[in-house]
Every structure is written in C-alpha cells, then in structure tokens.
Amino acid sequence: MVLPVWWRKRIPRYRFVGALCKDCGRIHYPPRNACPYCGSRNLELVPLPRRGVLESYSIVYSVPGDNRLNAPLPIGLIRLENGVRVVAELTDVVPEKLENGIEVEAVIRRIGEDGETGTILYGVKFRPALGRK
Amino acid sequence: MANSENKQVINAGIVGWGAYIPMYRLPTREIARVWGWPEHQYKALNVSHKSVDGPDEDSTTMGYEAAYNALLRSGIDPKMIGAVFFGSESKVYAVKPSATLIAEMIGATPDTMASDLEFACRAGSEGLKASLGLVSSGMVKYALAIGSDTSQAEPGDVLEFTASSGAAAFIVGPRSESAAIVEDTYTYVTDTPDFWRRAEKPYPRHGEGFTGEPAYFTHIIGAVKGLFEKTGLRPEDFDYAIFHQPNGKFPLKVAQRLGFPKEKVLPGLVTPYIGNTYNASALLGLARVLDQAKPGQRILLAPFGSGAGSDAYSIVVTDLVEERQDKAPKVDDYLARSYEIDYALYAKFRRIYVMLPRG
C-alpha cells in the first residue's frame, strides 16, 4: 500500500521542492529526513529552479509491466540553474534525438498507479524546454 | 427573447491565461488509412491532425500546466485563489476531484473552493462564468477556471478523426487588474440528445443528425443573439469571434450565419491543426487570441457543450494585455512543438491495445 507514503511526499513532488541543509548549505531532491551529504536534520524546504541542462542520460528499453507504456524510458541527470543535480525521468523526447547539453524543464506527469483501482501518482519529470535554443 | 440574466456591470475579468497542447500529432489521413474511410469523409472536416496525449499525460497534468501558465501571466500568489473549477469529460477518477489535485499542485490549498464540473464540452466555460460571478460579487478575490480533456472516441467512429487532447486555464480577478474585462454574458441551454456517454462506458455516442442543426447551431446562435439583444452589440463591434470547434468547418459556418467574416474567426481557430480538445476547444481559441490581441479590441467567445448549451461572452482587452503576453508559452509555441505519430503509437498511448494492462 503506497498511499500514506505518497501522500506525505506529495508537496515536494507536485511543486518541485527540495531540501536545503542549514548546516552544510547543500540542497537535495527529493527531500529526505536527513541531509545525504552531512547527516544533519536541520533542513528547510526550498523551491527549485524548473530549468536545467541535461548532463547525461540512459534509456531503459525493457521496462517493467506497470510502466511499460512509457517504454523506451529515458532517465536523465539534470543540472538545475542553481547547480543542484537531480535524477529524473525524461518525457516528450524522441530517443534518437536526445543529446547531452540540451535545456530541459520540469513538468508534472503521471509517474505511477497503485494498481488498476488505486490512486494515480503524479510527480516531476523533465522535458526538452519550450523555446530552447 | 425572454431574458433571465440581469443587465449588470461585471466587476471581474481575465487576469491571466494559459494553454497546454501535448506534442504528439496523429494525421487524420492515418485514421482514414486504418479504418478505410474515403477521403471526402474526413477532408470535409477541415482537420489535418489531432493532438494526442502522451502515455504519462492526462486531463489533470494538462490542466495543471495550463493553470501554471495562467498563474505566470497573472503574477498573483496562488494562495489568493479562492475557487478552482475543473471542467472535463475525461476526469481521471470517477469519484475524487481533479480540482483539489491541481489546487494542491499550484499551491492554492487549503483555503479555497475546488469543484469538478461536467457539461460535455462546456464545463470549462461554466467554470469561467461561475468564477466571474464569485469575483464580481466580492466572495473571492481570484478564481481559476480550467477546461481540460483527453477526449474519448470509439476506434473506427467518425469522432475519432477529431477527438484530441489539450487544456486552457484562466485566472479571473478584479476588473482593475484584468488583461481583458468581461462586459457581459448570456447562456442558452435545452435538453438535446446530440452526444452523451453513459456511466462506466468508455466511449461517447452521438445522435448523428442531432449534432449539427438542433445542437451546435441552435445553441450557439441562441446564446450569441441573446447577448446581442441584451447588450445592443452587433458583429461589426467585435474584432474577433471564437466559437466551439468540434471540427474546422462548423465555426466558420456559424460565424457566417451570425454575420461575422472569416477573418475575425481564423485567429482563434485551432481545431484544423490539433482537432477538438472538447473542454479546451473554444477556450484555447480565446487563449490564442489573447496571445496576440491589442488593447481596446473586443472578443466574442461562444463555447458549446452537448446536452446542450452555449455561453456567449463579450470581452474587451485592456492596456495590461501586452505586458502579460510573453510571460508564459503561447498557444503557437505549443502548436509548433509537434511530433507526428502513426496509428500504432496512438493506439499504444491511448491504451487501445486491450492486451496491455492499464497502469
């Protein structure tokens, strides 16, 4: 049953909010209970920039059952405008046209379902930015 | 004509507007190829392609992006939104509001109303009219009206040529902050069996001969003529005319019958490029006109929904429009972002392959 976990994490996933560690000054996403860099629990939620650059990616061709409609599924390493790096699914891409260095932007998409009769899960993915150079 | 609507000053207008169109396009010739339709059957519709939602999109994600763009243009704090209306006939849940999902995503919760509305393709417009009432009465400062659909059509049915996906959203707020003020409205509804979908059925049905004359034309003409009578306005007073767009020919035909030249209709006519986005259909046309309108211009808007009804609005663009036009992606940015797919990919994205489990 994923319901309680997903519900608790909905705000960072809906609004693309990360956590700023007030002790070491680093930001991570998605927010955890403790800073992954220094272990501090002195964290503050901060909105993240929605644009960034695709630094690297990998394409999953053999996608497990309940996500198979999204195959082929590209996963990207994105450096946001504030320097923070996030790993996220890419969407609205033509795999053969993907290349490192393109500008991408955060969007909200379906990222899963709790079975056929359960709730639908929404969260952040990245797509090639509209109007990018 | 009996008039149930009071003549009054509407102290509200459109503070921000936003659009969303998915990038996938299915050519109508590809649908004809698969089902064997003759060329004349689909060419008369004046629709070259239809927009198709990707496998991770739905009416909620599309409505969210349109709302986000409307917020960018408005520049307001989402916490100030006192009502969120979501009009759709492709809600992702039968029971559970999409309006609360989008309200939460944009940061308008918890101090807000949130309602899903249903009136075939006109629910988004009902949200817009209800928003104008709430803001004008002073009950809320801002309201958000969204029309969004991943329209359903049974494979092989003539509806499949046009049923497409898209969303439009409007932040309604005080007249003094509006990029376009709404001068007046008029609504015309009857019980007409032109198009319906029974509970728990995946695809709608339509009453063939009922869809044109007794439904689309009667209701739009009834609403627009009601607005003319109420306001004294005439076609020559308007710079743009936007009608519901079930295909590319009906809006031009109804315009002609009401006395509007084609040139006033074309700027707000998006269906020839993307098909009928149902609840976003006429509202995407309004968004596209606002993307390019000049201060002082007057817009006629007449969405339509089966079952059946139409709202006519007279909208006047203000000096604030130009500073907001470039604050978010325009309808033309989304029209330009297109990737053509074949029927096989369309069937995959729309989960038409029955052997695949949903999810």
Interface residues (C-beta under 8 A of the other chain):
Chain A: R10 I11 Y14 R15 G65 D66 R68 L69 N70 T91 D92 V94 V107 I108 R109 R110 I111 G112 E113 G115 E116 T119 I120 Y122 K125 L130 G131
Chain B: M23 G54 P55 D56 E57 D58 T60 T61 Y64 E65 V92 Y93 K96 L101 E104 M105 G107 P329 D333 Y334 R337 Y339 K348 F349 R351 L356 P357 R358 G359
